[in-house]
Amino acid sequence: MKKTISILTVLLITLSVNAQEKQTVKETVKKDAKAVGNAAEKGADATKKGVQKGAKWTGKTVKKGAVATEKGVKKGANWVGDKSKKGAKAVGKAYQDVKADIKK
């Protein structure tokens, strides 16, 4: 009788351990699925924030580039104007020199 009771006790313990393991596996799968879902949401939020920051940075950079281009164009126009004036004066002076040489 004692052997039968001990065998039944071992069998009962084995069954209860298996039942607990099945619940644990099920719970683990649920936890893992929940963790994956949370990670996906966090990743989506991080991506959204990254894209927003990138758009702001691009906008600022474009504005800086436009201002720099505008300044560069103004400086270039002034430089061309200055060189044109100097060139015109040089041509005028050369013309006067040639005209004076012809008169001699």
matplotlib code that plots the C-alpha trace (Angstrom):
import matplotlib.pyplot as plt

x = [0.0, 2.8, 4.4, 1.2, 0.8, 4.4, 4.0, 0.7, 2.4, 5.3, 2.9, 0.8, 3.9, 5.1, 1.7, 1.5, 5.0, 4.1, 0.9, 2.9, 5.4, 2.7, 1.3, 4.7, 5.4, 2.1, 2.8, 6.3, 4.9, 2.4, 5.1, 7.4, 4.6, 3.8, 7.5, 7.8, 4.7, 6.1, 9.5, 7.8, 5.8, 8.9, 10.8, 8.1, 8.1, 11.9, 11.7, 9.1, 11.1, 14.3, 12.5, 11.1, 14.6, 16.0, 13.4, 14.1, 17.9, 17.4, 15.2, 17.7, 20.6, 18.7, 18.0, 21.7, 22.6, 20.2, 21.6, 25.2, 24.3, 22.6, 25.7, 28.0, 26.0, 26.1, 29.8, 30.4, 28.3, 30.3, 33.6, 32.5, 31.4, 34.6, 36.7, 34.6, 35.1, 38.9, 38.9, 36.9, 39.3, 42.3, 40.8, 40.0, 43.5, 45.0, 42.7, 43.9, 47.6, 47.1, 45.3, 48.1, 50.7, 48.8, 48.8, 52.6]
y = [0.0, 2.4, 1.7, 2.4, 5.7, 6.7, 5.9, 7.8, 10.7, 10.8, 10.5, 13.4, 15.6, 14.9, 15.8, 19.0, 20.0, 19.4, 21.4, 24.3, 24.2, 24.4, 27.5, 28.9, 28.4, 30.0, 32.9, 33.3, 33.4, 36.1, 38.1, 37.8, 38.8, 41.8, 42.8, 42.6, 44.8, 47.3, 47.4, 47.9, 50.8, 52.4, 51.9, 53.6, 56.5, 56.8, 56.7, 59.4, 61.6, 61.0, 61.9, 65.1, 66.1, 65.4, 67.5, 70.4, 70.1, 70.0, 73.1, 75.0, 73.9, 74.9, 78.4, 78.8, 77.7, 80.1, 83.0, 82.0, 81.8, 85.2, 86.7, 85.0, 86.2, 89.8, 89.6, 88.1, 90.9, 93.5, 91.9, 91.8, 95.4, 96.5, 94.6, 96.0, 99.5, 99.0, 97.4, 100.3, 102.8, 100.9, 100.7, 104.4, 105.3, 103.0, 104.7, 108.2, 107.0, 105.7, 108.8, 110.9, 108.8, 109.2, 113.0, 113.0]
z = [0.0, 0.9, -2.5, -4.3, -2.4, -3.1, -6.8, -6.9, -5.1, -7.5, -10.4, -9.0, -8.5, -12.0, -13.5, -11.5, -12.6, -16.2, -15.8, -14.3, -17.1, -19.7, -18.0, -17.7, -21.4, -22.3, -20.0, -21.4, -25.0, -23.9, -22.2, -25.2, -27.6, -25.4, -25.3, -29.0, -29.4, -26.9, -28.7, -32.0, -30.7, -29.1, -32.3, -34.3, -31.9, -32.1, -35.9, -36.0, -33.7, -35.8, -39.0, -37.4, -36.1, -39.6, -41.2, -38.9, -39.5, -43.2, -43.1, -41.0, -43.3, -46.4, -44.9, -44.0, -47.5, -49.1, -47.0, -47.9, -51.6, -51.5, -49.8, -52.3, -55.3, -53.9, -53.3, -56.7, -58.4, -56.5, -57.5, -61.2, -61.0, -59.5, -62.0, -64.8, -63.7, -63.4, -66.8, -68.3, -66.8, -68.1, -71.6, -71.4, -70.4, -73.1, -75.6, -74.5, -74.7, -78.2, -79.2, -77.8, -79.6, -82.9, -82.6, -82.2]

ax = plt.figure().add_subplot(projection="3d")
ax.plot(x, y, z, "-o")
ax.set_aspect("equal")
plt.show()
